[in-house]
Amino acid sequence: MRAKKLIRETRILLKRKVRKITPEGTQEVEESIAELERALSRSAPKQVRKAKETLRKAVVRHVPHTKLDVVLDYAYSLATAVLIALVIRHFIVEPFKIPSGSMIPTLKIGDKILVNKFIYGLRIPFMKTRVIEICRPRRWDVIVFTTDGIPDASQYPKNFVKRVVGLPGEKLEIREGEILKYVPDGNGGEKAILIQKPEWLSDLHHANAQEGQRIRLQEWDYVRILGIRLPWTNGGAREGVRGFWKYGKEEQKFTVPEGHYFALGDNTASSFDSRGWGFVPFGNIKGKVICKWSFKPPFGQGVVR
C-alpha cells in the first residue's frame, strides 16, 4: 500500500512541476515508477524495497522541492488529520465528560465517556435528520441527547445522559421505584406487568440506595450544572427535583408518544430527567454510551449532564 501511495504522489508531483523538470529527469522518474510497478506485480518484497528507494532518489534529484512545498505538505497533512477527527467526532464516536451525579453509580462525577454516534444511524451534523437508520434505542440503553425543542427542557440548552426506561407507545407507571407497563388483559381492559430490570442494573440501583444521602446533589449543583433553582415547599424548605416532576409521579399513569422515549437517571433521587421535562424525541438522540475512557482527546470533549 505504501508503494502504491508513493507512485500516486510521485505522479501528482510530475504533473504539478512538469515545467520545472527536465525531459531527462522526467524520463528517469517515469522509468523508476515503471520498475516499482513491475516489482509490485511480481510480489517480490526485496525488489519492491529496492525500487522504492530508487524512485525516492530520482524524485530528490529531479523534482524541485521549495519551502512552499514543505509548508503545503504540512498544511495538507494537518487538514487531513482535522478532517478525519471531525468525521470521527460527528459520525462515529464523540467524547464527553460527566459534571453531575445524575447517573451515579453507573457514571460518577468526572467520568469520561465515549458515545457511539453511528449505532442508531447516520445523523446529519447539527441536524436531527438521519439519512440512514440502523436501529432504535432499546430499554436500559444509556443515551446522550440534546434538549433542543423538548418542552420544559429547551430552556436548558445542554446535552444530557440518561437511561432509556420507556419505549414509544408504551403506557407506564412508576410505583415504589418499579416500572409497570400496561397491556391488554384480553377482556377489553388492561393489566399492569412489572418490567424486570437486568440483574446487573438491579445491583447498581441497590448500591445507589445503599449510598443514600451522600450522593445527593446540593442546590448549588443544580444552579451551576443545570441552570435551575430548586422550588420551595410550603414549609419553606427546598423541595428538590421532585418539585419539577410532571410525569412519572408515584402511581401516575402516562403514555410515551410515538417516536419518543422516557429516560431516567440512575441516581433517581437527584436526577433532572423525563419526569421533569417529558419525553425525548428520537431525532434528539446523539448516540449510545459504549465505554468510559481515560485518554485526552486531541480536539477536546463535550460536557453531558
ROTOR-579351 format. One line per 5 residues: number of its first residue (from 1); their letters; for each residue x negated, y negated, z of N, C-alpha, C. Coordinates in steps of 0.1 Angstrom, whole numbers, plus 2048, in hexadecimal, padded with zeros to 3 digits. Each point is the difference from the previous one (the first is absolute). Layout:
<nodes>
NUM) A) X/Y/Z/X/Y/Z/X/Y/Z ~ ...
</nodes>
This chain:
<nodes>
1) MRAKK) 7F8/80C/800/808/7F4/800/7F7/7F3/800 ~ 7F5/801/808/7F7/7F4/800/7FA/7FE/7F3 ~ 7FC/80B/7F9/7FA/7FE/7F2/80A/7FA/7F7 ~ 80D/804/800/80A/7FB/7F7/802/7F1/803 ~ 800/7FC/80D/801/7F2/804/7F5/7F8/7FB
6) LIRET) 7F3/806/801/7F5/7F9/7FA/801/7FD/7F1 ~ 805/80A/7F9/802/7FF/7F2/80A/7F5/7FD ~ 80B/800/807/80B/7F6/7FE/7FB/7F2/803 ~ 7F9/7FE/80B/7FB/7F3/804/7F5/7FB/7F6 ~ 7F8/809/7FB/7F5/7FC/7F6/807/7FB/7F3
11) RILLK) 80A/807/7FC/807/7FC/7F3/806/7F2/802 ~ 806/7FE/80C/805/7F2/803/7F6/7F6/7FF ~ 7F4/803/806/7F5/7F6/7FF/7FB/7FE/7F2 ~ 800/80A/7F8/7FC/7FE/7F2/809/7F7/7F8 ~ 80D/802/803/80A/7F7/7F9/7FF/7F1/805
16) RKVRK) 7FE/7FF/80D/7FF/7F3/806/7F4/7F8/7FC ~ 7F4/807/7FE/7F4/7F9/7FD/7FA/804/7F2 ~ 80A/803/7F7/7FC/804/7F3/7F6/7F6/7F9 ~ 802/7F3/802/7F8/7F6/7FA/7F3/7FE/806 ~ 7FE/805/80C/7F3/7FE/807/7F7/80C/800
21) ITPEG) 804/80B/7FA/7F9/80C/7FF/7FB/802/7F2 ~ 7F3/804/7FE/7FA/802/7F3/806/80D/7FA ~ 800/801/7F3/805/80C/7F9/7F9/80C/805 ~ 7F2/7FF/802/7F9/80B/805/804/805/80E ~ 802/7F5/808/805/803/80E/80D/807/800
26) TQEVE) 80A/7FB/7F8/80D/806/7FF/7FF/80E/7FC ~ 7F7/803/7F6/7FF/80E/7FB/7FA/809/80B ~ 7F6/7FB/808/7FB/809/80A/80A/803/80B ~ 808/7F6/804/80A/802/80A/80B/80A/7FB ~ 804/7FE/7F3/80A/809/7FA/7FB/80E/800
31) ESIAE) 7F3/802/7FC/7FA/80D/800/800/807/80E ~ 7FD/7F7/80A/800/805/80E/80D/805/804 ~ 80B/7F8/7FC/80D/804/803/804/80D/7FA ~ 7FC/802/7F3/803/80C/7F9/7F9/80C/806 ~ 7F4/7FE/805/7F9/80B/806/806/804/80D
36) LERAL) 805/7F6/808/807/803/80C/80D/807/7FE ~ 807/7FC/7F5/80D/807/7FD/7FE/80F/7FC ~ 7F4/802/7F9/7FD/80E/7FC/7FD/808/80C ~ 7F9/7FA/80A/7FC/808/80C/80D/803/808 ~ 809/7F6/800/80D/803/807/808/80B/7F9
41) SRSAP) 800/800/7F3/808/80B/7F9/7FA/80D/802 ~ 7F2/801/803/7FA/80D/802/801/804/80F ~ 805/7F7/808/801/802/80F/7F2/804/806 ~ 7F6/7F9/7FC/7F2/802/805/7FC/7F6/80A ~ 801/802/80D/7FD/7F6/80A/7F3/7F9/7FF
46) KQVRK) 7F5/808/7FD/7F3/7FA/7FF/7FF/7F7/7F5 ~ 805/804/7F4/800/7F7/7F4/808/7F4/802 ~ 80C/801/808/808/7F5/802/7F9/7F6/809 ~ 7F9/804/80B/7F8/7F7/808/7F6/7F9/7F8 ~ 7F8/807/7F8/7F6/7FA/7F8/805/7F6/7F6
51) AKETL) 80C/804/7F9/806/7F7/7F6/805/7F3/807 ~ 806/801/80C/805/7F5/808/7F4/7F6/803 ~ 7F5/805/804/7F4/7F8/803/7FB/7F9/7F4 ~ 800/807/7F4/7FB/7FA/7F4/809/7F5/7FB ~ 80E/802/802/809/7F6/7FC/7FF/7F3/809
56) RKAVV) 7FE/802/80D/7FE/7F5/809/7F4/7F8/7FC ~ 7F5/806/7FD/7F4/7F9/7FC/802/7F9/7F3 ~ 807/806/7F7/803/7F9/7F3/808/7F3/802 ~ 80A/801/809/808/7F4/803/7F8/7F5/807 ~ 7F7/804/809/7F8/7F6/807/7F6/7F9/7F6
61) RHVPH) 7FB/808/7F6/7F7/7FA/7F6/806/7F7/7F6 ~ 80C/803/7FC/806/7F9/7F5/80C/7F8/803 ~ 807/802/80B/80C/7F8/803/7FD/7F5/80A ~ 801/7F3/7FB/7FD/7F5/80A/809/800/80C ~ 7FA/7FE/80B/808/800/80D/7FD/7F3/808
66) TKLDV) 809/7F7/7FF/7FE/7F3/806/806/7FF/80E ~ 7FE/7F5/808/805/7FE/80D/80F/800/800 ~ 806/7FA/7F5/80E/800/7FE/806/80E/7FF ~ 7F9/809/7FA/804/80E/7FF/801/806/80E ~ 7F6/7FD/808/800/806/80E/80C/7FB/807
71) VLDYA) 802/7F3/7FF/80C/7FA/807/80D/806/7FC ~ 801/802/7F3/80C/805/7FA/802/80F/805 ~ 7F5/807/800/801/80E/805/805/801/80E ~ 7FA/7F7/809/804/800/80E/80F/7FC/801 ~ 804/7F6/7F8/80E/7FB/800/809/80B/7FC
76) YSLAT) 7FC/807/7F5/808/80B/7FB/802/80B/80B ~ 7F5/804/807/800/80A/80A/809/7FC/80C ~ 7FF/7F3/804/808/7FB/80B/80E/800/7FC ~ 804/7FB/7F4/80E/7FF/7FC/806/80E/7FF ~ 7F8/80A/7FC/805/80E/7FF/803/805/80E
81) AVLIA) 7F6/7FD/809/802/805/80E/80D/7FA/806 ~ 802/7F3/7FE/80B/7F9/806/80D/805/7FA ~ 800/803/7F2/80C/805/7FA/803/80E/805 ~ 7F6/808/802/803/80E/805/806/7FF/80E ~ 7FA/7F7/808/805/7FE/80E/80E/7FB/800
86) LVIRH) 803/7F7/7F8/80E/7FB/7FF/80A/80B/7FB ~ 7FC/808/7F7/808/80A/7FB/803/80A/80B ~ 7F5/804/807/802/809/80B/809/7FB/80B ~ 7FE/7F3/803/807/7F9/80B/80F/7FF/7FD ~ 803/7FC/7F3/80E/7FE/7FC/808/80C/7FC
91) FIVEP) 7F9/80A/7FB/807/80C/7FA/7FD/80D/808 ~ 7F5/801/807/7FD/80D/806/800/800/80F ~ 7F7/7F9/806/7FF/800/80F/7FD/7F1/804 ~ 805/7FD/80C/7FE/7F2/806/7FD/802/80F ~ 7F6/7F9/805/7FD/801/80E/807/7F5/808
96) FKIPS) 804/804/80C/807/7F7/809/7FA/801/80E ~ 802/7F6/808/7FD/801/80E/80C/7FE/809 ~ 801/807/80B/80C/800/809/7FD/7F6/80B ~ 808/7F5/801/7FE/7F6/80B/80A/802/80B ~ 80A/808/7FF/80B/801/80A/801/80E/805
101) GSMIP) 808/802/80A/802/80D/806/80D/807/7FD ~ 806/7FC/7F5/80D/806/7FD/800/80E/7FC ~ 7F4/805/7FB/7FF/80E/7FC/7F8/809/80A ~ 7FE/7FB/80C/7F9/808/80A/809/80C/803 ~ 7FA/80C/802/7F2/803/800/7FA/805/7F3
106) TLKIG) 809/800/7F5/7FB/804/7F3/7F5/7F7/7FB ~ 803/7F3/800/7F6/7F6/7FC/7FE/7F6/80B ~ 7F4/7FE/805/7FE/7F7/80B/7FB/7F3/7FB ~ 800/7F6/809/7FC/7F2/7FC/7F1/801/7FC ~ 7FD/7FA/7F5/7F2/800/7FA/7FD/80B/7F7
111) DKILV) 809/80A/7FF/7FE/80B/7F6/800/7FB/7F2 ~ 7F8/806/7F8/800/7FD/7F1/805/80C/7F9 ~ 809/7FD/7F6/807/80B/7F9/7FE/7FE/7F1 ~ 802/80B/7F8/800/7FF/7F2/80E/804/7FC ~ 806/7F9/7F6/80D/802/7FB/800/804/7F2
116) NKFIY) 806/80C/7FD/801/805/7F3/80B/7F9/7F8 ~ 7FC/7F7/7F6/80A/7F8/7F9/805/807/7F4 ~ 7FB/80B/7FD/804/807/7F3/80A/80B/803 ~ 801/804/80D/807/80D/803/80F/7FF/7FC ~ 806/7F4/801/80E/7FE/7FD/802/7FB/7F2
121) GLRIP) 7F5/7FD/7F9/801/7FC/7F2/7F7/7F4/7FD ~ 7FF/7FC/7F3/7F8/7F5/7FC/808/7F3/801 ~ 7FB/7F8/809/807/7F3/803/7F9/7F4/7FA ~ 807/7F7/7F9/7FA/7F5/7FA/7FB/7F6/80B ~ 7F4/7FC/800/7FB/7F7/80B/808/7F4/802
126) FMKTR) 803/7FC/80C/807/7F4/804/80F/801/7FC ~ 804/80C/7FC/80E/802/7FD/806/80C/806 ~ 80D/802/801/806/80B/806/804/80B/7F6 ~ 7FC/7FE/7F3/804/809/7F6/7F6/80B/7FE ~ 804/80D/7FF/7F8/80B/7FE/802/805/7F1
131) VIEIC) 7F5/7FF/7F8/801/805/7F3/801/80F/7FF ~ 7F9/807/80A/801/80E/801/803/804/80E ~ 80B/808/801/804/804/80E/7FC/80F/801 ~ 7F8/803/80A/7FC/80E/802/809/807/80A ~ 803/7FA/80C/808/806/80A/806/7F5/809
136) RPRRW) 808/804/809/806/7F6/80A/7FA/804/80E ~ 800/7F6/809/7FC/803/80D/808/80B/807 ~ 7F9/808/808/807/80B/807/801/7FC/80F ~ 809/806/807/802/7FD/80E/7F2/803/808 ~ 7FD/7F8/809/7F4/800/808/7F3/7FB/7F9
141) DVIVF) 801/7FC/7F3/7F5/7F9/7FA/7FD/7F3/807 ~ 7F3/7FC/802/7FC/7F3/805/7FE/7F8/7F4 ~ 807/7F5/7FE/7FF/7F8/7F4/7FC/7F1/804 ~ 7FB/7FA/7F6/7FD/7F1/800/809/7F9/7F6 ~ 806/7F5/805/809/7F9/7F7/800/7F1/803
146) TTDGI) 806/7F9/7F7/800/7F1/802/80E/7FC/804 ~ 801/7F5/808/80D/7FC/805/808/7F7/7F6 ~ 7F9/7FD/7F4/806/7F7/7F7/80E/804/7FB ~ 80A/7F7/802/80D/803/7FB/809/808/80A ~ 7FA/805/80B/808/808/80A/807/7F6/809
151) PDASQ) 80D/800/801/808/7F7/809/7FB/802/80E ~ 7FE/7F4/807/7FC/800/80E/7F1/803/802 ~ 7F9/804/7F5/7F2/803/801/7F8/7F7/7F7 ~ 806/7FA/7F5/7F8/7F9/7F6/7FB/7F3/806 ~ 805/7FC/80C/7FA/7F4/807/7F3/803/806
156) YPKNF) 7FC/80D/800/7F3/804/805/7F9/806/7F4 ~ 7FA/7F8/7F7/7FA/805/7F4/7F3/808/802 ~ 802/80D/804/7F4/808/804/802/80E/7FA ~ 7F5/807/801/800/80F/7FE/803/807/80D ~ 808/80A/7FF/804/808/80C/7FC/80F/7FE
161) VKRVV) 7FD/807/80A/7FD/80E/800/80A/807/809 ~ 808/809/7FB/80A/807/809/802/80E/7FA ~ 808/808/808/802/80E/7FC/80F/801/7FB ~ 801/807/7F4/80D/802/7FA/808/809/809 ~ 80C/7FC/804/809/808/808/80D/804/7F9
166) GLPGE) 806/7F6/7F9/80C/802/7F9/7FE/7FE/7F1 ~ 807/809/7F8/7FF/800/7F2/80C/7FA/7F9 ~ 7FF/7FC/7F3/80C/7FA/7FA/80D/808/801 ~ 80B/7F9/803/80D/806/801/803/807/80C ~ 7F7/802/80A/803/807/80C/807/7F8/80A
171) KLEIR) 809/806/807/807/7FA/80C/7F9/805/80C ~ 7FB/7F7/808/7F8/804/80B/805/7F9/80D ~ 7FA/806/80B/803/7FA/80E/7F4/804/808 ~ 7FC/7F6/809/7F5/802/809/806/802/80E ~ 7FD/80C/806/806/803/80D/7F5/806/809
176) EGEIL) 7FD/7F8/80B/7F6/804/809/7F3/803/7F9 ~ 7FD/7F8/7F7/7F3/801/7F9/800/80B/7F5 ~ 80A/807/7FE/801/80A/7F5/808/7FB/7F4 ~ 7FC/805/7F5/807/7FB/7F3/80B/80B/7FC ~ 80C/7FB/7FF/80B/809/7FC/805/7FC/7F2
181) KYVPD) 803/80A/7F8/804/7FE/7F2/80E/805/7FF ~ 80A/7F8/7FA/80D/805/7FF/802/806/7F2 ~ 806/80C/800/803/807/7F3/80E/805/801 ~ 806/804/7F4/80E/805/800/801/80D/808 ~ 80B/801/807/802/80C/808/809/80B/7F9
186) GNGGE) 804/7FD/7F4/808/809/7F8/80F/7FF/802 ~ 804/7F8/80A/80E/7FE/803/805/7F2/7FE ~ 7F9/7F9/7F7/803/7F2/7FD/7FA/7F6/80A ~ 7F9/805/809/7FA/7F7/80A/7F1/801/7FF ~ 7F9/7FC/80A/7F1/801/800/7FB/804/80E
191) KAILI) 7F4/805/800/7FA/805/80C/7F1/7FB/800 ~ 7FB/7FE/80D/7F3/7FB/801/7F6/80C/802 ~ 7F5/800/7F9/7F6/80A/802/7F3/7F9/803 ~ 7F8/806/809/7F3/7FB/804/7F6/801/7F6 ~ 7F9/7F5/7FC/7F5/801/7F7/7F3/804/808
196) QKPEW) 7FC/80C/7FE/7F4/805/807/7F3/7F9/7FC ~ 7F9/7FC/80A/7F3/7FA/7FD/7F5/80B/7FF ~ 7F7/7FE/7F7/7F5/80A/800/7F9/800/80D ~ 7FA/80C/803/7FA/802/80D/7F5/7F6/803 ~ 7F8/7FD/7F6/7F5/7F6/802/805/7F2/803
201) LSDLH) 80C/7FD/7FB/806/7F3/802/806/7FF/80E ~ 806/80B/804/806/801/80E/7F5/7FE/80A ~ 7F4/806/7FE/7F5/7FF/809/7FB/7F2/801 ~ 800/7F9/7F5/7FB/7F2/800/80A/7F7/808 ~ 80D/802/7FE/80A/7F8/807/800/804/80F
206) HANAQ) 7FD/80C/803/7FF/804/80E/7F4/7F8/806 ~ 7F5/800/7F9/7F4/7F9/805/803/7F1/802 ~ 808/7FB/7F6/804/7F2/801/808/7FD/80D ~ 80A/809/802/808/7FE/80C/7F8/801/80D ~ 7F6/808/800/7F8/802/80C/7F8/7F3/803
211) EGQRI) 7FB/7F9/7F5/7F8/7F4/803/809/7F5/805 ~ 80D/7FF/7FD/809/7F7/806/7FD/7F1/7FE ~ 800/7F9/80B/7FF/7F1/7FF/7F2/7FC/7FA ~ 7F6/808/802/7F2/7FC/7FC/7FF/7FC/7F1 ~ 809/806/7F7/7FF/7FD/7F2/80A/7F7/7FB
216) RLQEW) 808/7F9/809/80A/7F7/7FC/7F9/7F3/7FC ~ 804/7FA/7F5/7FB/7F3/7FC/805/7F5/809 ~ 7F7/7F6/803/804/7F5/808/806/7F5/7F7 ~ 807/7F6/806/807/7F6/7F8/7F7/7F9/7F6 ~ 7F3/7FD/804/7F8/7F9/7F7/7FC/808/7F4
221) DYVRI) 800/80D/801/7FD/809/7F5/80A/7FE/7F5 ~ 80D/7FE/804/80B/7FE/7F6/7FE/7F2/7F9 ~ 7FC/7F6/808/7FF/7F3/7FA/7F4/800/7F7 ~ 7F4/806/804/7F4/7FF/7F9/801/809/7F3 ~ 805/80C/802/7FF/80A/7F5/80C/7FF/7F7
226) LGIRL) 80C/7FF/806/80D/801/7F8/806/7F2/7FD ~ 7FC/7F6/808/806/7F3/7FF/80E/7FE/805 ~ 803/809/80A/80E/7FF/806/7FF/7FE/80F ~ 80A/7FA/806/801/7FF/80E/80B/809/806 ~ 7FD/807/80A/809/809/806/80C/7F8/806
231) PWTNG) 80C/805/7FE/80C/7F9/805/801/801/80F ~ 808/7F7/806/802/800/80E/80D/809/804 ~ 800/806/80B/80C/807/805/808/7F6/808 ~ 80C/804/803/809/7F7/808/7FA/7FD/80E ~ 7F8/809/804/7F9/7FE/80D/7F4/7F8/800
236) GAREG) 7FC/7FC/7F4/7F4/7F7/7FF/7F3/807/7FC ~ 800/80D/800/7F3/807/7FD/800/803/7F1 ~ 7F4/802/7FA/7FE/803/7F2/806/80E/7FE ~ 808/802/7F5/807/80C/7FD/7F8/80A/7F9 ~ 7F5/7FC/7F9/7F8/80A/7F8/806/801/7F3
241) VRGFW) 7FB/80A/7F8/804/801/7F2/80E/805/7FF ~ 806/806/80B/80E/804/7FF/809/7F5/7FD ~ 7FC/7F4/804/808/7F4/7FD/802/7FD/7F1 ~ 7F7/806/7F8/801/7FE/7F2/807/80B/7F8 ~ 804/80B/808/805/80B/7F9/80E/7FD/7FB
246) KYGKE) 803/804/7F3/80D/7FF/7FA/805/80D/7FB ~ 7F6/809/7FE/803/80E/7FB/7FA/80A/809 ~ 806/80C/801/7FA/80A/807/801/7FF/80F ~ 809/7F7/805/802/800/80F/805/80D/805 ~ 7FF/802/80C/804/80D/806/80E/803/7FD
251) EQKFT) 802/80C/7F9/80D/805/7FC/808/7F7/7F6 ~ 7F8/7F9/7F8/806/7F7/7F6/7FD/808/7F2 ~ 80B/803/7F9/7FF/806/7F3/7FD/7F6/7F5 ~ 7F7/804/7F7/7FD/7F7/7F5/7FC/808/7F4 ~ 802/7FB/7F4/7FD/807/7F3/7F5/7F9/7F9
256) VPEGH) 7F6/807/7FC/7F5/7FB/7F8/804/7FE/7F2 ~ 7FF/7F3/7FA/805/7FE/7F3/7F7/808/7F6 ~ 806/803/7F4/7F9/807/7F6/7F3/7F7/7FC ~ 7F5/807/7FD/7F4/7F9/7FC/7F9/7FA/80C ~ 804/802/80C/7FA/7FA/80C/7FC/80B/80A
261) YFALG) 7F8/7FC/80A/7FB/809/80A/801/7F9/80E ~ 802/809/80A/800/7FB/80E/7F3/804/806 ~ 7F8/7F6/805/7F3/803/804/7FE/7FA/80E ~ 7FA/809/809/7FD/7FC/80E/7F1/801/803 ~ 7FC/7F9/80A/7F2/801/805/800/80B/80A
266) DNTAS) 7F5/807/801/7FF/80B/80A/800/7FB/80E ~ 7FB/7F4/802/801/7FA/80E/80E/7F9/801 ~ 80A/808/801/80E/7FB/7FE/804/7F4/80A ~ 7F9/800/80C/804/7F6/80A/7FA/7F3/7FC ~ 7F6/7FF/7F7/7FA/7F3/7FD/7FE/7FF/7F1
271) SFDSR) 80A/805/7F8/7FF/7FF/7F2/80B/7F8/7FA ~ 7FC/7F6/7F8/80A/7F7/7F9/801/807/7F2 ~ 80B/807/7FE/802/809/7F4/80E/7FF/7FB ~ 804/80B/7F9/80D/800/7F9/80C/7FD/80A ~ 7FE/803/80C/80B/7FD/80A/802/7F1/801
276) GWGFV) 7F6/7F8/7FD/801/7F2/800/804/7F9/7F3 ~ 7FA/805/7F5/802/7F9/7F4/806/809/7F5 ~ 804/80C/803/807/808/7F6/7F8/80A/7F8 ~ 803/800/7F3/7FB/80B/7F8/7F5/7FC/7F6 ~ 7F7/809/7FD/7F5/7FD/7F7/803/804/7F2
281) PFGNI) 801/7F7/7F6/802/804/7F2/7F4/808/7FB ~ 803/809/7F7/7F5/809/7FA/7F6/7F7/7F9 ~ 804/7F5/7FA/7F7/7F7/7F9/7F6/7F9/809 ~ 804/7FF/80D/7F7/7F9/809/7F4/809/805 ~ 801/80D/7FE/7F7/809/806/7F3/800/7F7
286) KGKVI) 7F5/7FD/807/7F3/800/7F9/7FA/80E/7FE ~ 802/808/80B/7FA/80D/7FF/801/807/80D ~ 7F9/80B/801/800/809/80C/7F2/800/806 ~ 800/7FF/80E/7F4/801/807/7FA/80E/7FF ~ 7F4/802/7FC/7FA/80D/7FE/7F5/803/80A
291) CKWSF) 7F9/7F6/805/7F6/803/80A/7FB/7F4/807 ~ 7F8/802/80B/7F9/7F5/806/7F2/800/7FA ~ 7F9/7F5/801/7F2/7FF/7FB/7F8/7F7/808 ~ 7F3/800/7FE/7F7/7F8/809/7F6/7F7/7F8 ~ 800/802/7F2/7F6/7F8/7F8/806/7F3/7FE
296) KPPFG) 7F7/7F6/7FC/805/7F3/7FD/801/7FE/7F1 ~ 80C/7FD/7FB/802/7FF/7F1/7F9/7F3/7FB ~ 7FB/801/7F4/7F8/7F5/7FA/809/7F4/7FC ~ 80D/802/7FF/808/7F5/7FB/80B/7FD/80B ~ 7FD/802/80D/80A/7FC/80A/80B/80A/802
301) QGVVR) 809/7FD/809/80B/809/804/80C/7F7/804 ~ 80C/805/7FE/80C/7F9/805/803/804/80E ~ 80A/7F9/806/804/802/80D/80E/805/7FF ~ 804/80B/808/80D/805/7FF/805/802/80E ~ 80D/7FB/803/805/800/80E/808/80C/802
</nodes>
